[in-house]
Every structure is written in structure tokens, then in C-alpha cells.
Amino acid sequence: MVRIISFILLSPLFLTLLSVSSCKEKTNKTGLSNFKVEDTASIDKIFMADKSNRKVLLTKENRKWWVDNEFQARPDLITDLLILLKRIEVKQYVPKNAVENVIKSMSVYSTKVEIYQNGKLHKVIYVGGPTQDHLGTYMLLEGSSLPFICYVPGFRGYLSPYFMPFPEEWRDKTIFAYHINEIQKVTIEFVRTPELSYEITHLNGKFGIKMLQQNVPISNFDTLAVKDYMKNFKVVGFESFLDVNKARLDSVTSRYGLYKVSVTQTDGRKRSVSLYQIPLPPGTVDLYGQEIKMDVDRMYGIIDEKTLVLCQYFTFDPITVPPAYFFPQRLPH
């Protein structure tokens, strides 16, 4: 088990030593301002924690990044973070008359970031808030009492949001991500019209379609339409994680089911998502003043029967098509 290093608070004693230690450190500003990590390829662990004891552990194993050793991390956020660490620069020193106030602020609001290379602790950075113009970020290296204003050349904005100690933000929001050759079977179950439920099989480049309720294979479908359909599983994601109270969730899952989409890979692994309408409060109206009872843009989704997420119709409409989609002219009897 990876040992989580506890977050060290900046003590009042630390603050009282500022005036003494900062003078000594002025003779060694180069080392105290080296926030950059040149060899980001060797980074294999990043731990972040803030003053509210919110924390996240990012680890790399077999070229993949994981969140808290359990969930896959979002590749885009990991890439952005590594680029940031490689390009970060000191924009300017914090003015002498502002150092104490900046340190006091960081003792209340900052994120501790531990960076490991090849299993060894390489650098610890305290990341504070933005400057007044939001074009710089206050940062401090562990062992130093001299904060700096940092930035990434060419980037307009501050850097604090890239150091989020929130596991749910780092978790990958992908449900399906398969090349067509990785898919053995796709199953679409229509909760309200089960007679429309079907299954597409894929073997050695050949496809088959079977109606599930009737347990009858069908033929004369448009093979090109099936291939185009299967390509939709290259990237299927969700909007956000959700935390809904059990009573409401039980009510929704028992009354508002729409679809269940399942994908079986060629290696036998299976992933599924069940989708449900979201009922709206009485009196909710659309832009034209007409009352609407259900959310027309979003659905609840439950991934693998355990993870509740928010999904968009826009994302799932292309993969919850009826079987008639594969028969441009008519459905065979």
C-alpha cells in the first residue's frame, strides 16, 4: 500500500521566523525558485492535499495513471499537469512588504503537492491562490520561507485549478472507449419497449444482429450502417459524478428506466451503463413557458450497477438507436 504522507500545516512559529530566514535565503534564490520539473516522463506519483484535509493520490503504473490506486485518471488533466510542471517559471519575486501577508494567506489557503520521480520524493511545492490580476500564482518550495509569483509563459490565467485535491475531478469520465476490433458484442436493452432490444455480435470482421426478446437472428441489415454505429463506441463519456440520496434514486430507478447499454470486449470483459430519465420539480417550464416534467438534456446513468453519473442525451442518442436504424428501407419480418 502506498504510504500517504500527511499534510504539514504552516505553524505560527514558522511565521515568526520569516523575517529572520528570508534574509538568509536571499543569497540562494536560484534554488528556492526552481519549481520546474524537467524530466516529467520519470514522474510516477503526485500527492496533493489542502488545508481541509481533502487529498488525492495520482500514480503511474504501466504507462497509465490512476486515482487513489483504484480509478483510472483523466488523460487530458494528467497531460496538462505534466506540461505545466515542465514549463512553469517564476514571473517575479513577491515584494518584501507583501511576503508576510502572502505566507499568512497560504497558511490558510494552499495545496501541498508532493512530486515523486522513479519512486523517490523529488520536490514539494505549496500552491497558493492567484495574484490580484489573476495572471500569476503564489508558490512556495518546502524548506523555504520565500514565496514567488509563478506562471506558464503564453498562458493567461492562474495555476491553482491544475492542483485540485479532489479525487472525483481527476477520475476518468469515460464509459466506453473501444476500437471496433476490440468489441465482441454490444447489447441495447429498451426498458419500456423490450421487444425492440437487440444485440450486435462481431467476429472476425463479420456482424450479426439478434432481437433479444424474440431470441431471433435477423438478416439483410445494412452492414455499413452497423460499422458506422460501432464506431460511436470509440469515446462515450459522462458529464459528472453524482451523489443522490437513496430514496430519490430508488424512485427514479424503479419508475424512469430508459436503456441499458452493455459492451463485451474480445477478451471477455464487460462494461455497462443503465440510463434513467430525470424527473423535474412541478412547475418547471421551458423557454416557451410550457411545463416540462422530465429533463430533456440529461439523464442519470449507473455504470456497472454501482457508479452514479450524469449523462447527456446528445452523447447517447447515437448508440441507443432502434433496430430499424440498420434497415434503411424496412425491417424484415
N, C-alpha and C positions, 0 to 999 in steps of 0.2 A: 504494500500500500504506500502511495506517495505521501510523504510527510508534509502536511500543510504548515508552513511557518507562520506563526501568529503575528498579527499586526501590531507594530510598536507605536504607541502614541507619543507625540512630542510633548514631553513633560514640562511643567513650569520651570524646573531647574534648567532645562535646555534653553528656554527663552532668556533666562537671566544671563546666560553665558554668551549670548550673541555679541554683545559689544566687545568682549574680550577676544573671542575666537575669530570673528570676522576680520579683525585687523591682521592676525597672523596668516589668515588664508589668502589675503590679497597678494601674497608673494607666490602663490601657487594656483592662480586662477585657471590655467590651462587644464589641469587635471580635474578641477572642480566643475568645469563646464563641458566635459566630454560626455554628452548624453547619447551620442550616436553609437549604433552597433553596426560595424562594417560588415561582418560576416553573419548575415541573418540566416543563411542556409544551415548554420550549425545550432541555431536556437531550437531547443526541443521542449522547453517548458516556460510558461509565463504564468505567474500567480499575481492576482490583483485583489486588494481588499481596501475598503474605505472605513471611515470613522464610525459608521453604523453597523459594522461587522458584516456587511454584505461582501461576498467574495466569490471568486471564480478561479478555477484552475484549468489552464489550457495546456495540453500535452500533445506531442507529435510522436506517432508510432507508425512505422511502415509507410511514411510519407503522408499520412492522414492525421489531421488534428482532431482532438477530442475535447469535450467539455466535461470536467469533473469525472474523467475516466469512464463515462457512461454514454454520452451522446456525441454524435458527430458535430463538428463545428462548421459554421458557415464559411465556406472557402473565400467568399468575397471579403468578409470582415478580417479574416486572418491575413489575406494578401495585403489589404490596406494597412493593417497594423505593422506588418513587417517592412513595407515600403516606408512608412512613417519613421520607424526606428532607424532605418538606413539613411534617411535624408534629413533628419531633424538637425537643426542648427540653433545656436544662440543668436538671438536678434540683438539683444543688448543687456547690459547689467541692470539690475534693479537699483535705482538711485539710493544713495546711502541713507537719506532721510526717510525712505519708504521701506527699508529692509525689515524693520521690526514689525510693521503693520502687515506686511506680506507673510512673514513667518507666523504671526498670530492667526491670520486668516487660514493658512494652510494647516495649522494645528486643529482647526475645526472642520475645514473642507479640503480634503485631498485624498488621493488614491495612492496606495503603496503598490509599486509594480516591481516584482522580482523577475529578472530575466536570467535564464539558465542556458548555457551552451554545453552541449555534449555531457549533460548531467551535472554540471558544476555551476554554482551561482556566479554569474558574470557581473551583474550590475543591479543596483536597487535605486529606483527613481521615485520620488514623490511628485505626483502630478496635481497641481492646484487648479484654480479657476482661471478665467480669461482676464486679460487686461481690459482697461476701460473701453478701448476701441474694438475689442473682440478680435484683434489681429495677432495676438500673442498669448502665450500660456505660461503661467508661473510654474517653474520646476526646480527641484532640489535633489541633489545626489546624496545618498546616505553617507554619513560621516562628515558632511559639510553643513555649515550654517549660512551659506551664501546662495540665495536663490537667484535664478536667472529668468529672463523672458525668452522663451523658445518659440520657434516657428518652423514651418517647412517652406523653403523657397518656392514661390509661384502659387502657393495655396493661400487663399483668403479665408480666414476663419481661425478659430482656436482649436486646440488638440484634445481637450479633456474628453469629448464624447468618444474618442477612439480607445479610451481606457475605462470601459464600463465594467464594474464588478458585478454584473447581473448575468447569471447563467442563461436565463431564458433568451437574452438578446444575442448570445453567442451561438446558441443551438441552431443547427441547420433547419431551415424551414421547407425543405424538400420532402415530398411524399414519395413521388416516383421519379426516377432518373435512369432510364434504361434505353440502350440502343435496341433496335428491333431484333437483332440477333441474340440478345440476352433474354428475350421473352419467350417463354414456353406456352403461356396461357393467360388470357385476360377474361375475367368474368364480370358481367354487368348485371346486377340484380335490381329490378324495379320494384320497390316496396309496395306501391299502390296498384300497379298493374303487373303482377308477377308473370302473367302469360307472355310478356314482352322480354323477360330476362333471357340472356343468351351468353354463350361462351365462344371465344375465338381461340383456336389452337394453332400453334406454329411449330412446324417440324421440318427441318432441312429445307427451309425456304418455301414450304407449302403451307397453305392456310386451310382451316376448316371452321365452320360455324355450326353450332348446335343450339337449338331452343331448349332451355333448361327445364321448364315445367313440363313440356311435352316429351322431353328426352328424345328429340328427333333431330338428326343432322339435316341441314338444308344445303342445296346446291345452287348453281347458276348465279352466285353472287358476283359482284364486281371485285375482282382481285386487286385492282389498282386502288379502289376505294378502301379496301381493308388495309393495304400497305400504308396509305396516307393516314388512315386512322391510327395505326400502331405507332407512327412517328410522333403522335401527340404525347406519348409517354416519355419522351426524351427529357422533359422538365415539367413537372407538375408540383406546384408548391402551395403553401397556405399563407394567410396574411399574418396571423399572430397566434400565440398560445392563449388559452383562456382558463379562467378559474370561475366556474359557475356552481352555485350551491346545488346540493344533491336533489332537493325537491324539484327545482326547476328543470334540472337535467333529466330526471326521471319522467317528468311530464312531457318534455319535448321528445325524448326517445320513444315513448310509448304511443305518441299521437301524430308526430310530424315527420316520420321517416320518408325519405325520397329514394336514395340509391345506396347500393354498396358496390364499390369498385375494388376488385382484387386482381393482383398481378402475381403470377408464379414464374420465377426465373428458371432458366435451363438447369441450374444447379439444385432446384427444388425449393429454394427459399421463397417465402410468400409474404406479401405486404398488402394491406387492405385499408380502406377508409370508408366509413359509413357516414352518409350525409343526411342532414335534417333541416327542415325549414325553421326559421326563427320567428316566432310569433311576436307581434309588436303590441305595445300598450293600447288600450281602447282610445279612440280619438285621434290616432296618428293619421296624418294626411300627406298626400304627395304634393308636388309643385302646383298642381291644378286644383288643390283643395279637396280632392277625392279621398275618402277614407281608405286606408290600406291596412290589412290585417297581418300580412307577412312581409318580412324584409325581402325586397326584390333584388338586392345586390349581393347579399351574403347568406351563408349557411353555417350551421355548426357541423364540424367534422370530428369523428373519433377514429384515430389512427390505431390500427391493430388492437382495437377494443379497449384501449387504455389512455390514449393521449388526446385531450380535448383541444381543438383548434378552431380558428375562424377561417372559413373558406369563401371564395368568390364564385358566383355563377359563371362569370366571364372565363374563369380558368377551367371549370369542369364541364361547361356546355359541350365542348368538342369531344369529350370522352364519355358522355352519358347519352349518346345518340340512340334512337330506337333502331331495331334491326332493319327497318325499311331503308335506312341510310345506305346500306350496302346493296340495295336493289334500286337503282335509279328509275327503272320503268315500273316494276311491280314486285310484290312479294309472291314467290311461288307457293302454291297450295300444297 
